[in-house]
Amino acid sequence: NVLGFATVSVPYNDWDVKTDAYTASSKDQLIINSASTVQITLPASPSQGDTVIIKNVAAGLVTIGRNGSNIEGAAQDGTLASTKAMQVVYVTALGWKEI
């Protein structure tokens, strides 16, 4: 018998360092490294189970743009202070939920 490998779904994208505004995609893992405020916008038209991980490693505040979907039940953007991290997952009808 020949051992074959099926196409394997990768659970997350590689870590990516951002210093400027960026619109995230599902499965993004982002490190924010900026002394100034940076806006990270969550994906538009998310699907059930979409997820994004964000880690702020610098002094600047990170604004999390909701892009039309609620974050933790609120119709407002979020923030991520220096040294903090978050992972959100999209739950249909409930919006983005932090885990």
Backbone as a chain_set.jsonl record, in Angstrom:
{"seq": "NVLGFATVSVPYNDWDVKTDAYTASSKDQLIINSASTVQITLPASPSQGDTVIIKNVAAGLVTIGRNGSNIEGAAQDGTLASTKAMQVVYVTALGWKEI", "coords": {"N": [[0.827, -1.19, 0.0], [0.358, 2.269, -0.627], [1.15, 5.113, 1.169], [-0.691, 7.956, 1.379], [-1.198, 11.509, 1.462], [-3.853, 13.479, 2.36], [-5.357, 16.604, 1.44], [-4.775, 18.899, 3.882], [-6.455, 20.917, 6.134], [-5.321, 23.985, 7.259], [-5.192, 25.182, 10.525], [-4.699, 27.861, 11.325], [-3.434, 30.99, 9.984], [0.03, 31.871, 9.338], [1.9, 33.659, 11.876], [1.813, 37.21, 11.767], [3.394, 40.316, 11.677], [2.206, 43.509, 12.339], [2.246, 47.033, 11.774], [0.726, 49.091, 10.986], [-2.628, 50.18, 10.052], [-4.945, 47.539, 9.336], [-6.959, 45.118, 7.683], [-8.281, 42.291, 8.921], [-8.266, 38.77, 8.114], [-10.111, 35.704, 8.276], [-8.662, 33.309, 10.437], [-6.314, 34.676, 10.837], [-3.324, 35.464, 12.617], [-2.121, 37.889, 14.494], [0.479, 40.127, 15.35], [0.822, 43.123, 16.881], [2.849, 45.842, 16.557], [3.503, 48.763, 17.451], [4.12, 52.14, 18.368], [2.138, 53.946, 18.218], [-1.462, 54.433, 17.941], [-3.186, 51.781, 16.377], [-5.436, 50.546, 13.974], [-7.146, 47.556, 13.738], [-9.204, 45.863, 11.677], [-11.958, 43.749, 11.866], [-12.953, 40.839, 9.902], [-15.175, 41.435, 7.118], [-18.537, 40.381, 6.533], [-18.451, 37.85, 8.034], [-18.223, 34.265, 8.615], [-19.788, 31.563, 10.398], [-17.704, 30.389, 12.947], [-15.383, 31.634, 12.028], [-12.229, 33.023, 12.95], [-9.943, 35.193, 14.721], [-6.77, 36.122, 15.949], [-5.143, 38.392, 18.07], [-2.317, 40.119, 19.235], [-0.957, 42.617, 21.211], [2.085, 44.05, 21.301], [3.422, 46.383, 21.78], [3.605, 49.888, 22.831], [1.473, 51.363, 21.826], [-2.101, 51.82, 21.513], [-4.444, 49.391, 20.409], [-7.087, 49.508, 18.222], [-9.996, 47.694, 17.737], [-11.802, 47.178, 15.024], [-15.173, 46.627, 14.399], [-16.495, 46.184, 12.007], [-19.206, 46.103, 11.226], [-20.355, 43.899, 12.511], [-21.422, 42.782, 15.742], [-19.384, 42.99, 18.732], [-18.926, 40.995, 21.419], [-21.671, 41.284, 21.908], [-22.145, 43.993, 21.668], [-22.657, 46.92, 19.703], [-20.211, 48.277, 19.014], [-16.802, 49.356, 18.572], [-13.792, 47.697, 19.751], [-11.005, 47.79, 22.103], [-7.508, 47.188, 22.596], [-5.143, 47.043, 24.929], [-1.641, 47.781, 25.601], [0.499, 44.97, 25.781], [-1.58, 43.147, 25.951], [-3.74, 40.479, 24.766], [-6.02, 38.886, 22.473], [-8.482, 36.569, 21.339], [-10.948, 36.147, 18.976], [-14.023, 34.656, 17.998], [-16.396, 34.082, 15.466], [-19.802, 33.9, 15.969], [-22.72, 33.002, 14.605], [-25.386, 35.292, 14.468], [-24.864, 36.124, 17.078], [-22.559, 37.501, 16.84], [-19.105, 38.58, 17.135], [-17.285, 36.795, 19.508], [-15.278, 36.808, 22.385], [-12.721, 34.518, 23.235]], "CA": [[0.0, 0.0, 0.0], [1.052, 3.556, -0.672], [0.611, 6.081, 2.109], [-0.899, 9.254, 0.742], [-1.647, 12.577, 2.341], [-4.958, 14.278, 1.851], [-5.2, 18.025, 1.699], [-5.055, 19.172, 5.286], [-6.824, 22.298, 6.4], [-4.458, 24.622, 8.246], [-6.091, 25.84, 11.468], [-4.433, 29.296, 11.391], [-2.387, 31.547, 9.131], [1.269, 32.16, 10.057], [1.935, 34.93, 12.605], [2.17, 38.339, 10.912], [3.602, 41.538, 12.45], [1.597, 44.691, 11.716], [2.566, 48.311, 12.393], [-0.243, 50.04, 10.444], [-4.0, 49.686, 9.927], [-5.022, 46.284, 8.585], [-8.22, 44.389, 7.757], [-7.965, 40.885, 9.18], [-8.974, 37.663, 7.468], [-10.296, 34.581, 9.193], [-7.485, 32.498, 10.747], [-5.133, 35.513, 11.021], [-2.656, 35.598, 13.91], [-1.468, 39.178, 14.294], [1.243, 40.786, 16.388], [0.803, 44.553, 16.589], [4.07, 46.423, 17.121], [3.489, 50.177, 17.102], [4.049, 53.083, 19.481], [0.93, 54.735, 17.981], [-2.707, 53.678, 17.808], [-3.347, 51.037, 15.125], [-6.75, 49.924, 13.853], [-7.292, 46.257, 13.096], [-10.622, 45.698, 11.372], [-12.355, 42.346, 11.74], [-13.448, 40.532, 8.554], [-16.544, 41.75, 6.717], [-19.341, 39.199, 6.191], [-17.846, 36.641, 8.589], [-18.983, 33.016, 8.658], [-19.742, 30.824, 11.663], [-16.425, 29.752, 13.222], [-14.219, 32.459, 11.67], [-11.498, 33.418, 14.152], [-8.79, 36.077, 14.569], [-5.979, 36.288, 17.17], [-4.388, 39.645, 18.041], [-1.455, 40.377, 20.396], [-0.348, 43.942, 21.187], [3.389, 43.945, 21.973], [4.055, 47.698, 21.9], [2.948, 50.856, 23.708], [0.285, 51.941, 21.203], [-3.402, 51.179, 21.688], [-5.001, 48.768, 19.212], [-8.535, 49.6, 18.098], [-10.549, 46.552, 17.009], [-12.974, 47.621, 14.269], [-16.151, 45.526, 14.334], [-16.847, 45.979, 10.599], [-20.633, 45.842, 11.057], [-20.819, 42.82, 13.394], [-21.228, 43.072, 17.158], [-18.321, 42.369, 19.508], [-19.469, 40.704, 22.743], [-23.05, 41.756, 21.988], [-22.245, 45.446, 21.562], [-22.43, 47.517, 18.388], [-19.132, 49.252, 19.158], [-15.45, 48.834, 18.394], [-13.093, 47.357, 20.988], [-9.615, 48.232, 22.211], [-6.57, 46.221, 23.149], [-4.04, 47.794, 25.519], [-0.297, 47.231, 25.504], [0.782, 43.639, 26.345], [-2.791, 42.316, 25.997], [-4.033, 39.657, 23.592], [-7.398, 38.396, 22.408], [-8.912, 35.749, 20.207], [-12.39, 36.215, 18.794], [-14.625, 33.707, 17.067], [-17.707, 34.573, 15.028], [-20.931, 33.008, 16.247], [-23.836, 33.552, 13.856], [-26.428, 36.029, 15.177], [-24.319, 36.695, 18.31], [-21.42, 38.334, 16.475], [-17.781, 38.143, 17.569], [-17.196, 36.467, 20.932], [-13.908, 36.603, 22.829], [-12.516, 33.243, 23.917]], "C": [[0.869, 1.251, 0.0], [0.354, 4.494, 0.306], [0.507, 7.421, 1.412], [-1.39, 10.265, 1.762], [-2.759, 13.351, 1.656], [-4.634, 15.747, 2.1], [-5.645, 18.29, 3.126], [-5.382, 20.647, 5.44], [-5.93, 22.854, 7.502], [-5.349, 25.408, 9.207], [-5.92, 27.353, 11.546], [-3.417, 29.692, 10.337], [-1.133, 31.74, 9.972], [1.137, 33.498, 10.791], [2.431, 36.021, 11.672], [2.29, 39.581, 11.792], [3.038, 42.723, 11.664], [1.986, 45.936, 12.496], [1.593, 49.407, 11.947], [-1.618, 49.38, 10.379], [-4.049, 48.469, 9.0], [-6.422, 45.71, 8.75], [-7.891, 42.906, 7.82], [-8.802, 39.957, 8.312], [-9.155, 36.568, 8.507], [-9.008, 33.772, 9.266], [-6.206, 33.321, 10.878], [-4.645, 35.439, 12.465], [-1.765, 36.829, 13.78], [-0.734, 39.642, 15.54], [1.302, 42.254, 15.992], [1.976, 45.197, 17.329], [4.166, 47.883, 16.681], [3.404, 51.027, 18.368], [2.797, 53.953, 19.377], [-0.29, 53.82, 17.925], [-2.779, 53.046, 16.419], [-4.752, 50.442, 15.11], [-6.632, 48.609, 13.113], [-8.787, 46.044, 12.914], [-10.92, 44.222, 11.181], [-12.94, 42.093, 10.352], [-14.898, 40.969, 8.331], [-17.246, 40.453, 6.334], [-18.731, 37.908, 6.723], [-18.797, 35.452, 8.558], [-18.824, 32.376, 10.028], [-18.377, 30.151, 11.822], [-15.2, 30.523, 12.767], [-13.539, 32.931, 12.952], [-10.305, 34.29, 13.794], [-8.114, 36.179, 15.936], [-5.138, 37.553, 17.017], [-3.612, 39.784, 19.344], [-0.804, 41.738, 20.221], [0.953, 43.894, 21.98], [4.064, 45.302, 22.196], [3.201, 48.628, 22.761], [1.654, 51.422, 23.139], [-0.974, 51.14, 21.488], [-3.842, 50.557, 20.361], [-6.514, 48.917, 19.269], [-8.991, 48.422, 17.25], [-11.844, 47.008, 16.347], [-13.928, 46.46, 14.033], [-16.645, 45.234, 12.921], [-18.297, 45.536, 10.411], [-21.195, 44.732, 11.921], [-20.553, 43.205, 14.843], [-19.984, 42.382, 17.696], [-18.862, 42.211, 20.922], [-20.843, 41.34, 22.943], [-23.232, 43.248, 21.838], [-21.915, 45.93, 20.151], [-21.4, 48.634, 18.521], [-17.79, 48.564, 18.964], [-14.841, 48.518, 19.755], [-11.705, 47.959, 20.999], [-8.794, 47.138, 22.866], [-5.338, 47.002, 23.623], [-2.708, 47.074, 25.309], [-0.167, 45.956, 26.33], [-0.426, 42.708, 26.384], [-2.972, 41.558, 24.676], [-5.499, 39.26, 23.626], [-7.553, 37.48, 21.206], [-10.414, 35.874, 20.154], [-12.815, 35.163, 17.793], [-16.014, 34.237, 16.722], [-18.762, 33.507, 15.255], [-22.161, 33.647, 15.61], [-24.898, 34.118, 14.78], [-25.937, 36.633, 16.493], [-23.145, 37.627, 18.023], [-20.108, 37.718, 16.948], [-17.788, 37.944, 19.075], [-15.742, 36.215, 21.276], [-13.802, 35.266, 23.55], [-11.173, 33.236, 24.617]], "O": [[1.966, 1.272, 0.558], [-0.867, 4.649, 0.277], [1.499, 7.955, 0.915], [-1.934, 9.899, 2.804], [-2.616, 13.813, 0.524], [-3.74, 16.076, 2.881], [-6.759, 17.944, 3.52], [-4.667, 21.513, 4.935], [-5.803, 22.246, 8.565], [-6.171, 26.212, 8.768], [-6.89, 28.065, 11.806], [-2.642, 28.866, 9.855], [-1.218, 31.771, 11.2], [0.363, 34.364, 10.383], [3.349, 35.803, 10.881], [1.383, 39.872, 12.571], [3.35, 42.913, 10.488], [2.052, 45.912, 13.725], [1.631, 50.522, 12.467], [-1.756, 48.181, 10.619], [-3.306, 48.377, 8.022], [-7.009, 45.801, 9.828], [-7.302, 42.342, 6.898], [-9.886, 40.309, 7.846], [-8.43, 36.518, 9.5], [-8.34, 33.576, 8.251], [-5.123, 32.752, 11.015], [-5.437, 35.362, 13.405], [-0.777, 36.815, 13.046], [-1.261, 39.56, 16.65], [1.771, 42.594, 14.905], [2.083, 45.112, 18.552], [4.812, 48.207, 15.685], [2.705, 50.675, 19.318], [2.432, 54.625, 20.341], [-0.166, 52.597, 17.87], [-2.474, 53.69, 15.416], [-5.209, 49.898, 16.115], [-6.091, 48.546, 12.009], [-9.544, 46.043, 13.885], [-10.231, 43.527, 10.434], [-13.379, 43.034, 9.69], [-15.734, 40.885, 9.231], [-16.6, 39.521, 5.855], [-18.513, 36.969, 5.959], [-20.015, 35.613, 8.484], [-17.843, 32.621, 10.729], [-17.939, 29.422, 10.931], [-14.078, 30.122, 13.078], [-14.217, 33.208, 13.941], [-9.724, 34.157, 12.717], [-8.788, 36.306, 16.958], [-4.504, 37.77, 15.985], [-4.165, 39.593, 20.427], [-0.166, 41.993, 19.199], [0.929, 43.716, 23.198], [5.164, 45.359, 22.744], [2.202, 48.207, 23.345], [0.817, 51.913, 23.895], [-0.917, 49.926, 21.682], [-3.628, 51.147, 19.302], [-7.151, 48.506, 20.239], [-8.445, 48.176, 16.175], [-12.859, 47.203, 17.017], [-13.522, 45.419, 13.518], [-17.163, 44.147, 12.663], [-18.592, 44.705, 9.553], [-22.415, 44.628, 12.055], [-19.567, 43.881, 15.136], [-19.574, 41.334, 17.197], [-19.221, 43.202, 21.558], [-21.142, 41.87, 24.014], [-24.362, 43.734, 21.876], [-21.011, 45.412, 19.496], [-21.672, 49.787, 18.186], [-17.656, 47.357, 19.163], [-15.31, 49.006, 20.784], [-11.276, 48.567, 20.019], [-9.311, 46.285, 23.587], [-4.591, 47.551, 22.814], [-2.665, 45.915, 24.896], [-0.669, 45.882, 27.451], [-0.292, 41.565, 26.821], [-2.439, 41.938, 23.633], [-6.139, 39.293, 24.677], [-6.851, 37.604, 20.202], [-11.089, 35.724, 21.172], [-12.078, 34.821, 16.868], [-16.717, 34.771, 17.58], [-18.636, 32.371, 14.799], [-22.593, 34.718, 16.035], [-25.266, 33.484, 15.77], [-26.549, 37.582, 16.984], [-22.78, 38.448, 18.864], [-20.006, 36.506, 17.137], [-18.238, 38.809, 19.826], [-15.044, 35.5, 20.557], [-14.657, 34.913, 24.362], [-10.812, 32.245, 25.251]]}, "num_chains": 1, "name": "protein.A"}
